[in-house]
Amino acid sequence: MNEPIIHIKNLTFTYAGLEKPSIKNINFNAYRGEFIVLTGPSGCGKTTLCRCLNGLIPNFYSGEMKGEVYVCGLNTKEHSTSELAKHVGFVFQNPENQLFSLTIERDVAFGLENLGLPKKEIKERVEWALKVVGITHLREKAPYELSGGQQQKAAIASVLSMKPEIIVLDEPTSFLDPKSALEILKVIQNLNKQFGITVILVEHRLDFVAQFANRIVIMNDGEIALDGEPSKVLTEEAYLLGVGIPKVTLLFHQLKQENFKFNKTPVTIEEAAIELRRLLK
């Protein structure tokens, strides 16, 4: 396999003023083009780990950091957040925290202007990012005029315009209704498949996101408890950790207890249908 695009070795971080580390003994690799869902009970360290990926830790949040984090070959201790932003895009839970200009077009251009790129390139990148997420028609709108789903698409476009190799999204669907959440997840999936962008998605609603992931990482008490393919990770152990595994997956675990034999534990309705058809033959 290729060299990891994210390499974390023996990472422990304790926020200033706290005695207990928020994350501890993290060893983790991510590879180009992966779609990774990061989940776990509240307070398990997911957001802290994400902050380590774009240099917010240790460059913005003070505390004691042990271990190493390399992103696109760059040691986050040795590079500024602005420099790392060229490689890692960060989409926050609440899009209103990222949108502050008078128009969406200006918001999408903001990071590019800070990089000092030529006006022609800025215009081309803004146009491309708006088109990819499907909000070209909203370019002249103010953020407060948009729905929650449209705001989240605008936040993704503002990150995408930087053309990062990695996008980290911290619960981007938490303020959205199911329909809008699914639209956002399909946008993220398209970025992953069409452009090969590595996606790290923090999410609790695994019924929605498990179908998009090729890997799920479950954290508990500041450590990585489970890591692997969705069908192998979403087990009874994950359920006992307080992770809301998809209902169809939970059903098949119960069927296994009744001695039904399956080739694969499904995480989607489509996979479940395949297994049931095979069983009924």
Summary of the structure (lengths in Angstrom):
residues: 281
radius of gyration: 19.7
end to end distance: 38.0
largest distance: 64.7
contacts: 921
relative contact order: 0.14
helix: 42%
strand: 21%
